[in-house]
Amino acid sequence: MDNFGFYAILFLILFAVVIVFAYIISYSYKKSRNLKKLREWFEIVAGNGDGTEFEKFLEVFFAQSGWNVKKPTSSTNTSDFGVDLILDGKIAVQAKNYINGVTNKAIQEVFTGMKYWKNNGFPRLKYAMVISTSTFTRAAKKQAYSVGVILKDGNDIREALRKGLSKQWVKERI
């Protein structure tokens, strides 16, 4: 009888280990498959000029990175004042689906938009970010640095999609 109890407990422990291992493999596979879909989606959207589709991509991208993503306006007909998305109520994001370099106008828009939304529904806003499918002009980089706006370009997005999504991707610049 003692051997039976020992083997029953051993069986239950091994069974639990197999279940946990299967869950980890399943989760890892699903995450890998989602990243592949996001990479494919980004390459379709990148530089095609469709700002709305790029914003949809970024909503999914940031949500899968662990951010709580909100749009400052509920209607596409309402002015967003230069802010397309808000992350965790703290970071104002402007999306630019461009082929050519993004100019400092985008920096000005997201910076002033962040100030506007901080006083109109998102009091915890503290940071601003411009994320683009392309690159940024020298003037845009200079102005962003001087006012503290985070810049992420197409190569940054590709790197995040290759390495795996996390909040750290944005927080490393905060």
C-alpha positions in Angstrom: 0.0 0.0 0.0 2.9 2.4 0.7 4.3 1.9 -2.7 0.9 2.6 -4.3 0.7 6.0 -2.4 4.2 6.9 -3.4 3.5 6.1 -7.1 0.2 7.9 -7.0 1.8 11.1 -5.7 4.7 10.7 -8.2 2.2 10.3 -11.0 0.3 13.4 -9.9 3.4 15.5 -9.7 4.6 14.3 -13.2 1.1 15.0 -14.6 1.2 18.5 -13.2 4.6 19.2 -14.7 3.5 17.9 -18.1 0.4 20.2 -17.9 2.5 23.3 -17.0 5.0 22.5 -19.7 2.3 22.1 -22.3 0.8 25.4 -21.3 4.2 27.2 -21.6 4.7 25.7 -25.1 1.2 26.7 -26.1 1.6 30.2 -24.8 5.0 30.6 -26.5 3.7 29.3 -29.8 0.7 31.7 -29.7 3.0 34.7 -28.8 5.3 33.8 -31.7 2.5 33.5 -34.1 1.0 36.9 -33.0 4.5 38.5 -33.5 4.7 37.0 -37.0 1.3 38.4 -37.9 2.2 41.8 -36.5 5.5 41.8 -38.5 3.6 41.0 -41.7 0.9 43.6 -41.0 3.6 46.2 -40.3 5.4 45.5 -43.6 2.1 45.9 -45.5 1.2 49.1 -43.7 4.6 50.7 -43.5 4.9 53.7 -45.8 1.7 53.2 -47.7 0.4 56.5 -46.4 -2.7 55.1 -44.7 -2.6 56.8 -41.3 -5.7 55.1 -40.0 -4.4 51.6 -40.7 -1.1 52.5 -39.0 -3.0 53.7 -35.9 -4.9 50.4 -35.8 -1.6 48.6 -36.1 -0.1 50.6 -33.2 -3.2 50.0 -31.0 -2.6 46.2 -31.3 1.2 46.6 -31.1 1.0 48.6 -27.9 -1.8 46.5 -26.4 0.2 43.3 -27.0 3.2 45.1 -25.4 1.2 45.4 -22.2 0.0 49.0 -22.5 -3.5 50.2 -21.8 -4.3 52.0 -25.1 -6.9 54.7 -25.5 -7.8 57.1 -28.2 -8.3 60.7 -27.0 -11.3 61.2 -29.2 -14.2 58.8 -29.9 -14.8 60.1 -33.4 -12.5 60.3 -36.5 -14.3 63.6 -37.3 -13.2 65.2 -34.0 -9.7 66.9 -33.8 -7.2 64.8 -31.8 -4.9 67.9 -31.4 -1.9 65.9 -32.6 -2.4 62.9 -30.3 -3.6 59.7 -31.9 -3.1 57.3 -28.9 -2.6 57.5 -25.2 -0.6 54.8 -23.4 -1.5 54.1 -19.7 -2.8 57.6 -19.4 0.8 58.8 -19.3 2.2 58.9 -22.9 0.7 60.9 -25.8 1.5 59.2 -29.1 1.4 60.6 -32.6 1.6 58.1 -35.5 3.1 59.1 -38.8 2.9 56.6 -41.7 5.4 58.4 -44.0 7.9 57.3 -46.7 10.1 60.5 -46.2 11.5 61.8 -43.0 9.1 63.2 -40.4 9.7 66.9 -39.8 9.7 68.9 -36.5 6.0 69.8 -37.2 5.1 66.4 -35.8 7.1 67.1 -32.6 5.3 70.5 -32.1 1.9 68.9 -32.6 2.4 66.0 -30.2 4.0 68.2 -27.6 1.2 70.8 -27.6 -1.4 68.0 -28.0 0.0 66.4 -24.8 -0.5 69.7 -23.0 -4.0 70.0 -24.3 -5.1 66.5 -23.3 -3.4 66.8 -19.9 -5.9 69.6 -19.2 -8.8 67.8 -20.9 -9.4 64.3 -19.6 -5.9 62.8 -19.2 -4.3 64.6 -16.2 -1.5 62.0 -15.8 0.0 62.7 -19.2 3.7 63.3 -18.8 5.4 62.2 -22.0 5.0 62.6 -25.7 6.2 60.3 -28.5 6.1 60.3 -32.3 6.3 56.9 -33.9 6.9 56.7 -37.6 7.2 54.0 -40.3 10.1 56.1 -41.7 12.8 58.2 -40.2 13.1 61.7 -38.7 14.8 64.8 -40.1 17.7 66.3 -38.3 15.6 69.3 -37.2 12.9 67.0 -35.8 15.5 65.0 -33.8 17.0 68.2 -32.4 13.7 69.7 -31.4 12.5 66.3 -29.9 15.7 66.1 -27.8 15.3 69.7 -26.6 11.7 69.2 -25.4 11.9 65.6 -24.4 9.7 64.0 -27.1 10.4 60.3 -27.6 11.1 59.3 -31.2 10.6 55.8 -32.6 11.1 55.1 -36.3 10.4 52.1 -38.6 13.7 50.4 -37.7 12.8 50.6 -34.0 9.4 49.0 -34.7 11.0 46.2 -36.7 13.5 45.6 -33.9 10.8 45.4 -31.3 8.8 43.0 -33.5 12.0 40.9 -33.9 13.0 40.9 -30.2 9.5 40.6 -28.7 7.1 43.1 -27.4 7.4 44.7 -24.0 6.8 48.1 -22.3 10.5 48.4 -21.9 10.7 49.3 -25.6 9.2 52.7 -24.8 10.4 53.1 -21.2 14.0 52.9 -22.2 13.7 56.4 -23.6 11.8 57.8 -20.5 
